[in-house]
Amino acid sequence: MNFPAARGLRKEEIARLVVELEELISGQRVGKIFDGPGGNLRIVIGSGSRRHHLLVSLHPGTSRMMLWETPPAAPPRPSDLVEKMRDLISGARIDKVDQPGKDRVMRLTLYPRGSQKSRELIVELFGRQGRLLITEGRNRRILLVTGRAGVARGDLYLPPQIPKAAQSGSDGTGSATLPFDPIQVIPVEDREGEAPLHRWLAPRLEKQEQARLLVGLLHGHEQKLRRIRKTYARRLQKLETDLDVSHNWEQWQRKGELLKGNLSVLKRGMASVEVPDWYQEGTPLVEIALETDRTPQENVERCFRRARKGKRSIGILTRRKSDTVDVLETIDQTIAAVPELEDVSSSSDERVQQWCQKAQELTRLHGKVRGGVGLKQGSAAKGKKEAVARFRTFRSREGLTILAGRNARENDELSIRTARGNDLFFHVAGRPGAHVILRVERGKVAAPESIDDAAFVAARLSGWRGPETLIVHWTEAKNVRKPKGLPPGKVLIDRHREHLVMTREDGMNALLPPGEKDSSD
């Protein structure tokens, strides 16, 4: 499956887009910033009738900063990147929009409220992937960077050395292109009104980006399936080899019988022995290899043991081979059924979703064929379940699991080793108490009720009974760390938020498993 050809924005198109943006957003203030679909960003500019939305995309082949006429609804929780951008540029006044060096770069010069020191939001549109940077001051020290690698936060930003292939413009092939007026590409009837080039290019680039994202999604699943297939193909080859060896069990049985019948001539330390083979006509002499560090009886038993093992394993290996062949056939059928780009329009297409679900199921089942690594994975999963069972367990009104440590050792075990990155950590502010974890599946967001329930558990287990309210700190478990030297039960948390806990008539009874009552009073 190949990616659609990347068109990219030419320098002349960027110059025109900058002129249109300068007319619309210069002098306006930056509002909130939101995550967009597919990893894009949405920046709100201005307010009221002069409000505009900027789409920032860093995807290969479709990197751009353009007006977004119909942005989707914002997600319930901003990403770390969006929160950092809000801290740096929300409320700043846009002083200028320009194209540094007349290259494939767009820049907003900003002045934060109450500051005389300028900041710049720079979007580089060249290279395999775009890059977004926020710099500060005349020396342009980088405050934030995302996208293409090469620079880091704290570095001084230097104007990029644009490769000749990127300077040439449209396709990055290095072929020269003549300057052109992008407005002339737009039909005459579409040239009027506000920001015509934005309106003309936006849907076309969005369609191209959706196609590339769709191909990337399907290609990613297909590559995983092909890697899994290689594993099963190697397993099948090994099973066939072992099966061939097992079918030779009669030869080991015969060797054992011949050695047993000539036990008197065997001596420890012999590397081999010649004995008459009475299973063949004429009883010719045959040489049988021996292990020098074994006694004669042990060499005899070794042959019989190999015979028993081979005979016994034929049925097991045959079943495993059949199971592996079935899995290979299923994987081959799934790979052959990958949707063609011409037949689907987006990742929300029902055929795409069904195929991706099938591919994900095969990926999850990988290794669960008997004798595979899935048995080890199952043991690890069992161990994790047993570890979770050690902690106090509650259930939120939403049905999410709440875990709490009973002492300092369990607090460390729960917060540092058991909690996953998407789980939420809770602890009362400024006083000792239990560490509480709200389990949240990857890709899911906990409801406010679950956060309130987990905070209430943390407060109750710290000894709080009201009637006054209590502040509980909470954050994602990935923000919890334990530097070397901290005593048991003590951790450091970053980016915490506060939750105000109030008393409840039924205490924690509604959060306990069935049949249990709150005995903490």
Secondary structure as UniProt FT lines:
FT   HELIX           11..25
FT   TURN            26..27
FT   STRAND          29..35
FT   HELIX           37..39
FT   STRAND          41..45
FT   HELIX           48..50
FT   STRAND          52..57
FT   TURN            60..62
FT   STRAND          64..67
FT   HELIX           80..89
FT   TURN            90..91
FT   STRAND          93..98
FT   HELIX           100..102
FT   STRAND          105..111
FT   TURN            113..114
FT   STRAND          119..124
FT   STRAND          131..136
FT   TURN            137..140
FT   STRAND          141..147
FT   TURN            153..154
FT   HELIX           164..167
FT   HELIX           182..185
FT   HELIX           188..190
FT   HELIX           196..246
FT   TURN            247..248
FT   HELIX           249..261
FT   HELIX           263..265
FT   TURN            268..269
FT   STRAND          272..276
FT   TURN            278..279
FT   TURN            281..282
FT   STRAND          285..289
FT   TURN            292..293
FT   HELIX           296..336
FT   HELIX           341..343
FT   TURN            347..348
FT   HELIX           350..365
FT   TURN            366..367
FT   TURN            370..371
FT   HELIX           374..389
FT   STRAND          392..395
FT   TURN            397..398
FT   STRAND          401..404
FT   HELIX           408..412
FT   HELIX           413..418
FT   TURN            421..422
FT   STRAND          424..428
FT   TURN            429..430
FT   STRAND          436..438
FT   TURN            442..443
FT   HELIX           448..461
FT   TURN            462..463
FT   STRAND          470..476
FT   HELIX           477..479
FT   STRAND          480..481
FT   TURN            484..485
FT   TURN            488..489
FT   STRAND          492..493
FT   STRAND          497..501
FT   TURN            505..508
FT   HELIX           509..511
FT   TURN            514..515
//
